[in-house]
Amino acid sequence: PLTTDIAILKGDLPGVLVHSSAIHGVEGYAGSAIQVALLQEGVLPPPEQRPTIVLVHAINPSGMKNYRRFNENNVDLNRNAIVNFEEFLSQRDPNIAQYDDFRFLTAPERNPTWWDRTLGFWWTVVPALYKYGYVTLKRVLVAGQYHHPQGIFYGGTQLETSLHQLLQFVLDEERNILAPLGKQEPVVWIDVHTGLGPFGMDTLQTEKHVSMEDMQQWFPTSYHRLTPANRATGAMDGYELSQGTLMS
């Protein structure tokens, strides 16, 4: 069965650490490996020396099973985490990142031929890269679009089941995990992705203003540390129009 599994490892210290995997299905294998390693005997400190840890395994189980980024409805869940979809869609320009202008690249009308799948792809893409630039074409892809259900990076028109279930878990006060926490108790949520930055190196991105000193202390082996005030790498170029991410 295609399920999202959640493990709650109770700790005695204040706060909660949440670790989630596979919001982009195929990326879940890396996140799953980390979670399996954490569950191995002797890795974690005893409960009296750590906060509660919540492991969310495979937010997008269909994508993980089928080696796809998107879910069973062709929705990119990391563009789908939007609370008020109706208001969002009414305000967002469908062609905000020129998606429709580049449909000949991103979503051609006909099925691909052998030529399209091999040399023809480069025959089309290389001139476009030369004319418009890498960041422009990357933005077309990663910004997310909400009007072409068969296209790539489709964000959907309503909150998908996977995220709805996860939201219910977060808001469920009976579990006494996240919802009842006061502002004095920190919640740190790590959502694992792959493919950003140099191969084999950790790129840490946060949407909160965290000091470089804290980042260095908490994640000493990370290669890039990106905050809203520090975009010292080109890895995030083109993402400025993306909305509906899980961390939001």
MDAnalysis code that builds the backbone (N, CA, C; Angstrom):
import MDAnalysis as mda
import numpy as np

u = mda.Universe.empty(744, n_residues=248, atom_resindex=np.repeat(np.arange(248), 3), trajectory=True)
u.add_TopologyAttr("name", ["N", "CA", "C"] * 248)
u.add_TopologyAttr("resid", np.arange(1, 249))
u.add_TopologyAttr("resname", ["PRO", "LEU", "THR", "THR", "ASP", "ILE", "ALA", "ILE", "LEU", "LYS", "GLY", "ASP", "LEU", "PRO", "GLY", "VAL", "LEU", "VAL", "HIS", "SER", "SER", "ALA", "ILE", "HIS", "GLY", "VAL", "GLU", "GLY", "TYR", "ALA", "GLY", "SER", "ALA", "ILE", "GLN", "VAL", "ALA", "LEU", "LEU", "GLN", "GLU", "GLY", "VAL", "LEU", "PRO", "PRO", "PRO", "GLU", "GLN", "ARG", "PRO", "THR", "ILE", "VAL", "LEU", "VAL", "HIS", "ALA", "ILE", "ASN", "PRO", "SER", "GLY", "MET", "LYS", "ASN", "TYR", "ARG", "ARG", "PHE", "ASN", "GLU", "ASN", "ASN", "VAL", "ASP", "LEU", "ASN", "ARG", "ASN", "ALA", "ILE", "VAL", "ASN", "PHE", "GLU", "GLU", "PHE", "LEU", "SER", "GLN", "ARG", "ASP", "PRO", "ASN", "ILE", "ALA", "GLN", "TYR", "ASP", "ASP", "PHE", "ARG", "PHE", "LEU", "THR", "ALA", "PRO", "GLU", "ARG", "ASN", "PRO", "THR", "TRP", "TRP", "ASP", "ARG", "THR", "LEU", "GLY", "PHE", "TRP", "TRP", "THR", "VAL", "VAL", "PRO", "ALA", "LEU", "TYR", "LYS", "TYR", "GLY", "TYR", "VAL", "THR", "LEU", "LYS", "ARG", "VAL", "LEU", "VAL", "ALA", "GLY", "GLN", "TYR", "HIS", "HIS", "PRO", "GLN", "GLY", "ILE", "PHE", "TYR", "GLY", "GLY", "THR", "GLN", "LEU", "GLU", "THR", "SER", "LEU", "HIS", "GLN", "LEU", "LEU", "GLN", "PHE", "VAL", "LEU", "ASP", "GLU", "GLU", "ARG", "ASN", "ILE", "LEU", "ALA", "PRO", "LEU", "GLY", "LYS", "GLN", "GLU", "PRO", "VAL", "VAL", "TRP", "ILE", "ASP", "VAL", "HIS", "THR", "GLY", "LEU", "GLY", "PRO", "PHE", "GLY", "MET", "ASP", "THR", "LEU", "GLN", "THR", "GLU", "LYS", "HIS", "VAL", "SER", "MET", "GLU", "ASP", "MET", "GLN", "GLN", "TRP", "PHE", "PRO", "THR", "SER", "TYR", "HIS", "ARG", "LEU", "THR", "PRO", "ALA", "ASN", "ARG", "ALA", "THR", "GLY", "ALA", "MET", "ASP", "GLY", "TYR", "GLU", "LEU", "SER", "GLN", "GLY", "THR", "LEU", "MET", "SER"])
u.atoms.positions = np.array([
    [0.826, -1.213, 0.000],
    [0.000, 0.000, 0.000],
    [0.860, 1.262, 0.000],
    [0.320, 2.307, -0.606],
    [1.027, 3.584, -0.646],
    [0.644, 4.379, 0.595],
    [1.559, 4.493, 1.526],
    [1.267, 5.145, 2.799],
    [2.368, 6.134, 3.158],
    [1.995, 7.079, 3.993],
    [2.966, 7.931, 4.674],
    [3.050, 7.449, 6.111],
    [4.232, 7.083, 6.555],
    [4.425, 6.552, 7.901],
    [5.102, 7.599, 8.775],
    [4.635, 7.696, 10.011],
    [5.182, 8.684, 10.939],
    [5.620, 7.975, 12.220],
    [6.879, 8.185, 12.585],
    [7.417, 7.626, 13.832],
    [7.650, 8.766, 14.820],
    [7.182, 8.582, 16.043],
    [7.354, 9.583, 17.102],
    [8.291, 9.005, 18.153],
    [9.456, 9.591, 18.294],
    [10.445, 9.144, 19.262],
    [10.465, 10.162, 20.398],
    [9.794, 9.830, 21.468],
    [9.627, 10.777, 22.574],
    [10.968, 11.106, 23.224],
    [11.141, 12.411, 23.497],
    [12.307, 12.877, 24.225],
    [11.895, 13.731, 25.403],
    [12.798, 13.941, 26.321],
    [12.487, 14.673, 27.553],
    [12.819, 16.156, 27.474],
    [13.664, 16.560, 26.549],
    [14.033, 17.961, 26.450],
    [12.959, 18.737, 25.694],
    [12.888, 20.055, 25.884],
    [11.871, 20.864, 25.201],
    [12.058, 20.850, 23.688],
    [10.952, 21.064, 22.989],
    [11.008, 21.220, 21.545],
    [10.796, 19.919, 20.787],
    [10.732, 20.053, 19.470],
    [10.512, 18.920, 18.581],
    [11.389, 19.091, 17.349],
    [12.003, 17.999, 16.908],
    [12.704, 17.948, 15.632],
    [11.900, 17.067, 14.683],
    [11.448, 17.643, 13.556],
    [10.705, 16.901, 12.543],
    [11.627, 16.689, 11.341],
    [11.629, 15.474, 10.816],
    [12.450, 15.140, 9.652],
    [11.541, 14.470, 8.631],
    [11.386, 15.080, 7.452],
    [10.458, 14.551, 6.456],
    [11.179, 14.206, 5.163],
    [10.621, 13.222, 4.444],
    [11.238, 12.759, 3.206],
    [10.184, 12.605, 2.119],
    [10.655, 12.667, 0.876],
    [9.877, 12.275, -0.307],
    [8.697, 13.174, -0.627],
    [8.752, 14.473, -0.288],
    [7.706, 15.338, -0.840],
    [7.871, 15.378, -2.367],
    [9.114, 15.265, -2.833],
    [9.395, 14.936, -4.227],
    [9.743, 13.449, -4.230],
    [8.802, 12.632, -4.708],
    [8.848, 11.202, -4.494],
    [10.196, 10.548, -4.655],
    [10.832, 10.702, -5.810],
    [12.071, 9.985, -6.073],
    [13.195, 10.435, -5.147],
    [13.083, 11.642, -4.586],
    [14.099, 12.118, -3.650],
    [13.967, 11.441, -2.291],
    [12.889, 10.667, -2.114],
    [12.636, 10.044, -0.823],
    [13.630, 8.980, -0.434],
    [14.346, 8.420, -1.402],
    [15.295, 7.358, -1.061],
    [16.453, 7.891, -0.230],
    [16.882, 9.114, -0.512],
    [17.923, 9.733, 0.308],
    [17.379, 10.036, 1.708],
    [16.177, 10.621, 1.768],
    [15.584, 10.933, 3.072],
    [15.301, 9.683, 3.878],
    [14.845, 8.635, 3.212],
    [14.572, 7.372, 3.898],
    [15.850, 6.778, 4.474],
    [16.935, 6.853, 3.725],
    [18.208, 6.320, 4.215],
    [18.655, 7.037, 5.484],
    [18.462, 8.348, 5.518],
    [18.816, 9.110, 6.722],
    [17.960, 8.660, 7.906],
    [16.660, 8.477, 7.660],
    [15.756, 8.086, 8.737],
    [16.056, 6.682, 9.249],
    [16.353, 5.769, 8.341],
    [16.727, 4.411, 8.757],
    [17.995, 4.453, 9.605],
    [18.957, 5.286, 9.197],
    [20.196, 5.402, 9.962],
    [19.925, 5.937, 11.371],
    [18.997, 6.907, 11.476],
    [18.665, 7.462, 12.789],
    [18.023, 6.430, 13.709],
    [17.303, 5.471, 13.112],
    [16.615, 4.456, 13.915],
    [17.532, 3.314, 14.338],
    [18.719, 3.264, 13.783],
    [19.620, 2.185, 14.154],
    [20.110, 2.362, 15.578],
    [20.317, 1.273, 16.229],
    [20.680, 1.281, 17.649],
    [22.003, 2.018, 17.867],
    [21.995, 2.890, 18.869],
    [23.222, 3.575, 19.258],
    [23.469, 4.886, 18.554],
    [22.612, 5.277, 17.617],
    [22.836, 6.529, 16.888],
    [22.327, 7.724, 17.686],
    [21.089, 7.651, 18.175],
    [20.485, 8.773, 18.894],
    [20.875, 8.764, 20.363],
    [20.990, 9.943, 20.967],
    [21.177, 9.999, 22.417],
    [19.939, 9.441, 23.128],
    [20.041, 9.071, 24.394],
    [18.871, 8.602, 25.137],
    [17.848, 9.721, 25.282],
    [16.568, 9.386, 25.545],
    [15.505, 10.399, 25.594],
    [15.800, 11.564, 26.530],
    [16.475, 11.320, 27.637],
    [16.733, 12.406, 28.587],
    [17.739, 13.417, 28.054],
    [18.394, 13.110, 26.945],
    [19.400, 14.009, 26.391],
    [18.978, 14.642, 25.058],
    [17.711, 14.483, 24.672],
    [17.286, 15.024, 23.381],
    [15.812, 15.394, 23.430],
    [15.361, 16.219, 22.476],
    [13.933, 16.521, 22.351],
    [13.207, 15.373, 21.647],
    [11.902, 15.508, 21.501],
    [11.121, 14.546, 20.725],
    [11.489, 14.666, 19.248],
    [11.601, 13.516, 18.592],
    [11.932, 13.476, 17.170],
    [10.767, 12.834, 16.427],
    [10.324, 13.479, 15.354],
    [9.234, 12.963, 14.526],
    [9.784, 12.698, 13.122],
    [9.690, 11.452, 12.680],
    [10.150, 11.073, 11.345],
    [8.937, 10.870, 10.446],
    [8.831, 11.665, 9.387],
    [7.729, 11.545, 8.420],
    [8.300, 10.901, 7.164],
    [7.893, 9.664, 6.908],
    [8.477, 8.891, 5.817],
    [7.543, 8.871, 4.610],
    [8.032, 9.421, 3.498],
    [7.347, 9.349, 2.213],
    [6.043, 10.144, 2.178],
    [6.169, 11.475, 2.168],
    [4.994, 12.336, 2.007],
    [4.327, 12.080, 0.650],
    [5.125, 11.728, -0.340],
    [4.614, 11.433, -1.677],
    [4.950, 9.975, -2.024],
    [4.214, 9.016, -1.464],
    [4.560, 7.608, -1.679],
    [4.396, 7.158, -3.126],
    [3.423, 7.707, -3.849],
    [3.234, 7.330, -5.245],
    [4.436, 7.736, -6.087],
    [4.899, 8.960, -5.895],
    [6.076, 9.409, -6.627],
    [7.308, 8.606, -6.281],
    [7.439, 8.237, -5.002],
    [8.597, 7.453, -4.578],
    [8.570, 6.075, -5.236],
    [7.398, 5.447, -5.246],
    [7.288, 4.117, -5.849],
    [7.593, 4.152, -7.339],
    [7.135, 5.179, -8.024],
    [7.248, 5.242, -9.481],
    [8.431, 6.076, -9.962],
    [9.330, 6.451, -9.040],
    [10.538, 7.197, -9.380],
    [10.214, 8.504, -10.091],
    [9.205, 9.212, -9.589],
    [8.806, 10.481, -10.168],
    [8.876, 11.581, -9.113],
    [9.090, 12.779, -9.557],
    [9.053, 13.937, -8.659],
    [7.621, 14.215, -8.205],
    [6.667, 14.004, -9.115],
    [5.293, 14.426, -8.892],
    [4.462, 13.293, -8.292],
    [3.247, 13.610, -7.843],
    [2.425, 12.588, -7.186],
    [1.475, 11.920, -8.179],
    [0.500, 11.187, -7.662],
    [-0.410, 10.420, -8.517],
    [-1.281, 11.306, -9.401],
    [-1.400, 12.581, -9.071],
    [-2.189, 13.527, -9.875],
    [-1.303, 14.478, -10.688],
    [-0.052, 14.113, -10.838],
    [0.928, 14.941, -11.548],
    [1.177, 16.273, -10.840],
    [0.929, 16.323, -9.534],
    [1.104, 17.561, -8.765],
    [2.460, 17.535, -8.060],
    [3.168, 18.644, -8.161],
    [4.392, 18.842, -7.394],
    [3.976, 19.314, -5.996],
    [4.094, 18.437, -5.013],
    [3.618, 18.770, -3.665],
    [4.381, 19.939, -3.057],
    [5.578, 20.198, -3.544],
    [6.337, 21.328, -3.020],
    [5.995, 22.638, -3.738],
    [4.906, 22.626, -4.491],
    [4.265, 23.839, -5.005],
    [2.790, 23.853, -4.587],
    [2.387, 22.881, -3.797],
    [0.979, 22.665, -3.483],
    [0.605, 23.059, -2.057],
    [1.581, 23.366, -1.226],
    [1.304, 23.651, 0.190],
    [0.782, 25.081, 0.352],
    [-0.458, 25.270, -0.062],
    [-1.105, 26.588, -0.041],
    [-2.410, 26.458, 0.719],
    [-2.601, 27.298, 1.702],
    [-3.771, 27.175, 2.577],
    [-5.035, 27.647, 1.865],
    [-4.982, 28.801, 1.216],
    [-6.155, 29.361, 0.555],
    [-5.927, 29.366, -0.952],
    [-6.282, 28.260, -1.604],
    [-5.994, 28.114, -3.025],
    [-6.786, 29.106, -3.880],
    [-8.063, 29.299, -3.555],
    [-8.907, 30.172, -4.378],
    [-8.332, 31.582, -4.438],
    [-7.954, 32.113, -3.308],
    [-7.371, 33.457, -3.267],
    [-6.026, 33.489, -3.993],
    [-5.217, 32.458, -3.779],
    [-3.905, 32.395, -4.417],
    [-4.029, 32.389, -5.934],
    [-4.917, 31.541, -6.463],
    [-5.062, 31.424, -7.903],
    [-5.624, 32.698, -8.536],
    [-6.469, 33.398, -7.800],
    [-7.059, 34.632, -8.335],
    [-6.029, 35.740, -8.470],
    [-4.934, 35.641, -7.722],
    [-3.925, 36.706, -7.714],
    [-2.684, 36.369, -8.539],
    [-2.506, 35.105, -8.905],
    [-1.271, 34.705, -9.575],
    [-1.458, 34.713, -11.093],
    [-0.563, 35.392, -11.773],
    [-0.564, 35.422, -13.227],
    [-0.172, 34.040, -13.748],
    [-1.022, 33.390, -14.572],
    [-0.677, 32.050, -15.062],
    [0.657, 31.996, -15.799],
    [1.026, 33.107, -16.418],
    [2.272, 33.131, -17.192],
    [3.354, 33.925, -16.469],
    [3.335, 33.842, -15.133],
    [4.202, 34.684, -14.322],
    [5.681, 34.447, -14.618],
    [6.044, 33.232, -14.962],
    [7.446, 32.927, -15.254],
    [7.644, 32.576, -16.719],
    [6.694, 32.990, -17.586],
    [6.751, 32.750, -19.033],
    [6.598, 31.264, -19.379],
    [5.864, 30.535, -18.535],
    [5.676, 29.107, -18.801],
    [5.049, 28.868, -20.168],
    [3.983, 29.612, -20.480],
    [3.293, 29.397, -21.751],
    [4.151, 29.825, -22.946],
    [5.026, 30.786, -22.749],
    [5.894, 31.219, -23.836],
    [6.899, 30.143, -24.230],
    [7.186, 29.238, -23.286],
    [8.189, 28.207, -23.537],
    [7.586, 26.804, -23.544],
    [6.283, 26.721, -23.848],
    [5.642, 25.403, -23.897],
    [6.285, 24.497, -24.953],
    [6.852, 25.072, -25.981],
    [7.507, 24.253, -27.013],
    [8.689, 23.484, -26.434],
    [9.238, 23.966, -25.301],
    [10.320, 23.266, -24.629],
    [9.825, 22.374, -23.500],
    [8.910, 22.900, -22.704],
    [8.519, 22.213, -21.471],
    [7.401, 21.207, -21.652],
    [6.510, 21.442, -22.603],
    [5.347, 20.565, -22.751],
    [4.843, 20.597, -24.184],
    [5.584, 20.007, -25.123],
    [5.136, 20.001, -26.515],
    [3.807, 19.292, -26.676],
    [3.057, 19.683, -27.691],
    [1.711, 19.159, -27.906],
    [1.711, 17.709, -28.386],
    [2.770, 17.289, -29.086],
    [2.767, 15.944, -29.654],
    [3.688, 15.019, -28.858],
    [3.495, 13.713, -29.039],
    [4.367, 12.738, -28.389],
    [5.772, 12.825, -28.978],
    [6.796, 12.636, -28.146],
    [8.166, 12.778, -28.639],
    [8.551, 11.641, -29.575],
    [9.262, 11.989, -30.626],
    [9.820, 11.004, -31.544],
    [11.227, 10.632, -31.085],
    [11.846, 9.708, -31.823],
    [13.237, 9.352, -31.502],
    [14.131, 10.582, -31.608],
    [13.900, 11.391, -32.621],
    [14.687, 12.612, -32.800],
    [14.515, 13.552, -31.610],
    [13.270, 13.712, -31.145],
    [13.005, 14.600, -30.013],
    [13.726, 14.118, -28.757],
    [13.785, 12.815, -28.589],
    [14.363, 12.250, -27.363],
    [15.885, 12.239, -27.378],
    [16.489, 12.487, -28.511],
    [17.949, 12.416, -28.600],
    [18.512, 13.762, -29.064],
    [18.962, 13.821, -30.298],
    [19.613, 15.035, -30.797],
    [18.668, 16.217, -30.903],
    [17.395, 15.938, -31.185],
    [16.449, 17.025, -31.353],
    [16.269, 17.858, -30.104],
    [16.378, 17.222, -28.934],
    [16.259, 17.970, -27.674],
    [17.324, 19.053, -27.605],
    [18.570, 18.671, -27.861],
    [19.654, 19.647, -27.787],
    [19.550, 20.667, -28.916],
    [19.057, 20.235, -30.055],
    [18.882, 21.133, -31.199],
    [17.925, 22.273, -30.842],
    [16.954, 21.968, -29.948],
    [15.983, 22.974, -29.531],
    [16.468, 23.769, -28.320],
    [17.079, 23.088, -27.363],
    [17.412, 23.721, -26.088],
    [18.628, 24.637, -26.189],
    [19.662, 24.210, -26.878],
    [20.899, 25.000, -26.909],
    [20.670, 26.408, -27.456],
    [19.950, 26.591, -28.577],
    [19.684, 27.968, -29.036],
    [18.866, 28.772, -28.027],
    [17.911, 28.103, -27.343],
    [17.105, 28.811, -26.341],
    [17.971, 29.253, -25.166],
    [18.895, 28.403, -24.733],
    [19.807, 28.780, -23.652],
    [20.671, 29.971, -24.067],
    [21.136, 29.933, -25.284],
    [21.981, 31.022, -25.767],
    [21.192, 32.326, -25.846],
    [19.943, 32.260, -26.276],
    [19.140, 33.462, -26.495],
    [18.588, 34.031, -25.186],
    [18.085, 33.159, -24.295],
    [17.367, 33.642, -23.113],
    [18.163, 33.511, -21.812],
    [19.150, 32.624, -21.772],
    [19.959, 32.453, -20.582],
    [19.462, 31.327, -19.695],
    [20.374, 30.767, -18.930],
    [20.079, 29.607, -18.077],
    [19.044, 29.919, -17.008],
    [19.205, 31.047, -16.315],
    [18.316, 31.360, -15.193],
    [16.886, 31.561, -15.676],
    [16.704, 32.200, -16.822],
    [15.356, 32.410, -17.358],
    [14.660, 31.086, -17.622],
    [15.368, 30.167, -18.269],
    [14.759, 28.871, -18.572],
    [14.562, 28.046, -17.301],
    [15.471, 28.165, -16.350],
    [15.294, 27.460, -15.082],
    [14.059, 27.978, -14.352],
    [13.848, 29.291, -14.370],
    [12.687, 29.888, -13.719],
    [11.384, 29.383, -14.343],
    [11.368, 29.223, -15.656],
    [10.200, 28.669, -16.345],
    [9.832, 27.316, -15.742],
    [10.843, 26.515, -15.433],
    [10.609, 25.166, -14.931],
    [10.208, 25.164, -13.462],
    [10.958, 25.868, -12.620],
    [10.834, 25.669, -11.170],
    [9.843, 26.606, -10.492],
    [9.358, 27.638, -11.186],
    [8.448, 28.583, -10.531],
    [7.144, 27.924, -10.127],
    [6.719, 26.915, -10.877],
    [5.426, 26.276, -10.613],
    [4.323, 26.934, -11.409],
    [3.402, 26.110, -11.921],
    [2.265, 26.631, -12.678],
    [1.005, 25.881, -12.238],
    [-0.153, 26.547, -12.396],
    [-1.394, 26.046, -11.804],
    [-2.539, 25.969, -12.812],
    [-2.196, 25.936, -14.119],
    [-3.241, 25.946, -15.127],
    [-3.074, 24.863, -16.188],
    [-2.006, 24.091, -16.117],
    [-1.729, 23.069, -17.123],
    [-1.516, 21.727, -16.416],
    [-2.605, 20.970, -16.162],
    [-2.511, 19.741, -15.353],
    [-1.584, 18.682, -15.930],
    [-1.379, 18.681, -17.252],
    [-0.492, 17.695, -17.847],
    [0.958, 18.190, -17.929],
    [1.191, 19.413, -17.491],
    [2.521, 19.992, -17.604],
    [3.398, 19.675, -16.415],
    [4.618, 20.180, -16.481],
    [5.577, 19.939, -15.403],
    [5.441, 21.009, -14.325],
    [5.870, 20.645, -13.115],
    [5.811, 21.533, -11.950],
    [4.400, 22.080, -11.750],
    [3.418, 21.223, -11.946],
    [2.012, 21.604, -11.758],
    [1.691, 21.615, -10.265],
    [1.134, 22.728, -9.781],
    [0.872, 22.873, -8.356],
    [-0.521, 22.481, -7.917],
    [-1.394, 22.097, -8.860],
    [-2.749, 21.689, -8.492],
    [-3.680, 22.871, -8.290],
    [-4.908, 22.556, -7.884],
    [-5.909, 23.589, -7.611],
    [-6.494, 23.455, -6.215],
    [-6.029, 22.478, -5.466],
    [-6.450, 22.309, -4.073],
    [-5.369, 21.528, -3.345],
    [-5.432, 21.565, -2.023],
    [-4.445, 20.858, -1.226],
    [-4.583, 19.354, -1.467],
    [-3.487, 18.721, -1.853],
    [-3.509, 17.291, -2.156],
    [-3.667, 16.464, -0.887],
    [-4.160, 15.233, -1.049],
    [-4.456, 14.362, 0.093],
    [-3.254, 14.189, 1.007],
    [-2.076, 13.993, 0.428],
    [-0.876, 13.773, 1.244],
    [-0.626, 14.941, 2.197],
    [-0.729, 16.160, 1.675],
    [-0.470, 17.332, 2.509],
    [-1.620, 17.590, 3.473],
    [-2.835, 17.283, 3.046],
    [-3.981, 17.425, 3.952],
    [-3.816, 16.510, 5.164],
    [-3.417, 15.270, 4.923],
    [-3.215, 14.328, 6.025],
    [-2.085, 14.796, 6.941],
    [-1.020, 15.310, 6.345],
    [0.094, 15.797, 7.149],
    [-0.316, 17.000, 7.985],
    [-1.109, 17.889, 7.400],
    [-1.592, 19.052, 8.134],
    [-2.466, 18.626, 9.309],
    [-3.313, 17.622, 9.084],
    [-4.158, 17.125, 10.176],
    [-3.297, 16.572, 11.309],
    [-2.228, 15.896, 10.965],
    [-1.319, 15.375, 11.993],
    [-0.702, 16.513, 12.796],
    [-0.255, 17.545, 12.091],
    [0.392, 18.668, 12.769],
    [-0.584, 19.373, 13.709],
    [-1.860, 19.481, 13.296],
    [-2.845, 20.231, 14.082],
    [-3.559, 19.395, 15.129],
    [-3.294, 18.094, 15.171],
    [-4.002, 17.199, 16.078],
    [-3.457, 17.346, 17.500],
    [-4.221, 18.029, 18.359],
    [-3.764, 18.288, 19.718],
    [-3.744, 17.032, 20.582],
    [-4.530, 16.019, 20.225],
    [-4.558, 14.810, 21.032],
    [-3.207, 14.096, 21.028],
    [-2.453, 14.239, 19.928],
    [-1.136, 13.606, 19.877],
    [-0.126, 14.355, 20.747],
    [-0.437, 15.631, 21.038],
    [0.399, 16.422, 21.932],
    [1.845, 16.521, 21.424],
    [1.999, 16.663, 20.093],
    [3.334, 16.718, 19.527],
    [3.697, 18.135, 19.103],
    [2.937, 18.714, 18.177],
    [3.285, 20.028, 17.635],
    [2.299, 21.116, 18.028],
    [1.003, 20.837, 17.870],
    [-0.004, 21.890, 18.055],
    [0.051, 22.569, 19.427],
    [0.234, 21.835, 20.533],
    [0.168, 22.492, 21.841],
    [1.440, 23.227, 22.236],
    [2.517, 23.137, 21.438],
    [3.778, 23.710, 21.860],
    [3.675, 25.228, 22.009],
    [4.226, 25.733, 23.086],
    [4.287, 27.175, 23.266],
    [5.424, 27.769, 22.455],
    [5.441, 29.086, 22.356],
    [6.469, 29.742, 21.561],
    [7.863, 29.559, 22.168],
    [7.919, 29.183, 23.454],
    [9.209, 28.993, 24.083],
    [9.869, 27.682, 23.653],
    [9.074, 26.759, 23.121],
    [9.626, 25.473, 22.720],
    [9.844, 25.458, 21.208],
    [11.070, 25.317, 20.769],
    [11.350, 25.409, 19.325],
    [10.897, 24.169, 18.561],
    [10.495, 24.378, 17.322],
    [10.236, 23.295, 16.381],
    [11.187, 23.484, 15.207],
    [12.020, 22.498, 14.955],
    [12.927, 22.509, 13.812],
    [12.453, 21.430, 12.852],
    [12.179, 21.828, 11.596],
    [11.662, 20.897, 10.587],
    [12.681, 20.820, 9.456],
    [13.194, 19.627, 9.213],
    [14.143, 19.400, 8.127],
    [13.450, 18.583, 7.049],
    [13.319, 19.157, 5.863],
    [12.715, 18.468, 4.718],
    [13.823, 18.163, 3.724],
    [14.012, 16.879, 3.405],
    [15.175, 16.453, 2.629],
    [14.877, 16.446, 1.139],
    [15.767, 17.081, 0.380],
    [15.711, 17.068, -1.085],
    [17.062, 16.624, -1.626],
    [17.108, 16.380, -2.928],
    [18.381, 16.054, -3.578],
    [18.553, 16.902, -4.820],
    [19.784, 16.987, -5.289],
    [20.041, 17.625, -6.576],
    [20.382, 19.098, -6.534],
    [20.412, 19.713, -5.360],
    [20.712, 21.143, -5.270],
    [22.157, 21.329, -4.814],
    [22.936, 22.065, -5.581],
    [24.322, 22.285, -5.203],
    [25.241, 21.186, -5.703],
    [26.509, 21.219, -5.274],
    [27.496, 20.244, -5.763],
    [27.142, 18.820, -5.341],
    [27.529, 17.862, -6.158],
    [27.263, 16.450, -5.879],
    [27.922, 16.024, -4.574],
    [27.159, 15.332, -3.742],
    [27.701, 14.791, -2.503],
    [27.875, 15.801, -1.394],
    [27.403, 17.025, -1.580],
    [27.545, 18.073, -0.557],
    [26.163, 18.509, -0.072],
    [26.064, 18.829, 1.204],
    [24.804, 19.298, 1.773],
    [24.648, 20.798, 1.561],
    [23.510, 21.174, 0.999],
    [23.129, 22.582, 0.907],
    [21.975, 22.802, 1.872],
    [22.143, 23.687, 2.823],
    [21.134, 23.946, 3.837],
    [20.436, 25.257, 3.519],
    [19.140, 25.201, 3.309],
    [18.358, 26.396, 2.999],
    [17.308, 26.607, 4.073],
    [17.228, 27.805, 4.614],
    [16.213, 28.121, 5.606],
    [15.456, 29.368, 5.192],
    [14.155, 29.390, 5.471],
    [13.347, 30.569, 5.172],
    [13.312, 31.534, 6.347],
    [13.905, 31.146, 7.469],
    [14.005, 32.026, 8.629],
    [15.396, 32.662, 8.669],
    [15.491, 33.796, 9.346],
    [16.774, 34.464, 9.495],
    [17.542, 33.801, 10.632],
    [18.435, 32.913, 10.283],
    [19.257, 32.199, 11.248],
    [20.695, 32.677, 11.092],
    [21.378, 32.888, 12.213],
    [22.747, 33.398, 12.139],
    [23.675, 32.331, 11.580],
    [24.725, 32.786, 10.910],
    [25.708, 31.864, 10.360],
    [26.394, 31.068, 11.468],
    [26.532, 31.682, 12.645],
    [27.163, 30.986, 13.768],
    [26.318, 29.787, 14.206],
    [24.993, 29.983, 14.293],
    [24.118, 28.876, 14.666],
    [24.106, 27.793, 13.594],
    [24.091, 28.209, 12.331],
    [24.106, 27.242, 11.241],
    [25.378, 26.394, 11.298],
    [26.505, 27.067, 11.571],
    [27.773, 26.354, 11.655],
    [27.766, 25.372, 12.818],
    [27.160, 25.775, 13.945],
    [27.127, 24.916, 15.128],
    [26.220, 23.706, 14.909],
    [25.059, 23.936, 14.305],
    [24.078, 22.864, 14.159],
    [24.394, 21.940, 12.993],
    [24.921, 22.512, 11.908],
    [25.184, 21.729, 10.696],
    [26.619, 21.995, 10.232],
    [27.610, 21.515, 10.983],
    [29.007, 21.875, 10.685],
    [29.517, 21.345, 9.354],
    [28.906, 20.302, 8.802],
    [29.427, 19.718, 7.561],
    [28.726, 20.240, 6.312],
    [27.747, 21.139, 6.466],
    [27.023, 21.628, 5.288],
    [27.945, 22.475, 4.408],
    [27.808, 22.320, 3.101],
    [28.671, 23.004, 2.136],
    [28.183, 24.423, 1.881],
    [26.880, 24.580, 1.636],
    [26.253, 25.885, 1.459],
    [25.250, 26.103, 2.577],
    [25.182, 27.317, 3.094],
    [24.181, 27.677, 4.093],
    [23.445, 28.904, 3.581],
    [22.177, 28.713, 3.196],
    [21.408, 29.771, 2.548],
    [20.305, 30.241, 3.475],
    [20.258, 31.544, 3.711],
    [19.179, 32.164, 4.470],
    [18.605, 33.295, 3.614],
    [17.462, 33.887, 4.020],
    [16.941, 35.019, 3.236],
    [17.934, 36.160, 3.078],
    [18.871, 36.284, 4.035],
    [19.854, 37.366, 3.962],
    [21.157, 36.930, 3.292],
    [21.286, 35.637, 3.000],
    [22.533, 35.131, 2.453],
    [22.250, 34.174, 1.305],
    [22.404, 34.674, 0.088],
    [22.244, 33.833, -1.098],
    [23.584, 33.827, -1.835],
    [24.580, 33.248, -1.168],
    [25.951, 33.330, -1.662],
    [26.249, 32.313, -2.753],
    [25.250, 31.665, -3.277],
    [25.468, 30.674, -4.317],
    [24.391, 30.814, -5.388],
    [24.718, 30.412, -6.592],
    [23.744, 30.449, -7.668],
    [22.763, 29.296, -7.643],
    [22.863, 28.415, -6.649],
    [22.000, 27.241, -6.604],
    [20.524, 27.611, -6.542],
    [20.196, 28.757, -5.917],
    [18.801, 29.146, -5.746],
    [18.327, 30.150, -6.793],
    [19.158, 30.483, -7.754],
    [18.731, 31.385, -8.817],
    [17.548, 30.785, -9.571],
    [16.518, 31.590, -9.783],
    [15.351, 31.137, -10.525],
    [14.188, 30.699, -9.671],
    [14.404, 30.534, -8.368],
    [13.346, 30.050, -7.483],
    [12.523, 31.180, -6.858],
    [12.810, 32.429, -7.193],
    [12.194, 33.545, -6.479],
    [10.683, 33.636, -6.692],
    [10.141, 33.010, -7.718],
    [8.689, 33.036, -7.963],
    [7.992, 31.781, -7.459],
    [8.745, 30.846, -6.896],
    [8.154, 29.588, -6.423],
    [7.383, 29.827, -5.131],
    [6.164, 29.267, -5.067],
    [5.359, 29.342, -3.862],
    [4.740, 27.961, -3.582],
    [4.187, 27.826, -2.371],
    [3.549, 26.560, -2.025],
    [4.500, 25.486, -1.567],
    [5.677, 25.876, -1.034],
    [6.615, 24.878, -0.543],
    [6.180, 24.391, 0.834],
    [6.576, 23.181, 1.170],
    [6.202, 22.577, 2.451],
    [6.655, 23.422, 3.633],
    [7.853, 23.975, 3.549],
    [8.358, 24.755, 4.676],
    [7.532, 26.022, 4.911],
    [6.919, 26.530, 3.840],
    [6.058, 27.711, 4.015],
    [4.809, 27.358, 4.811],
])
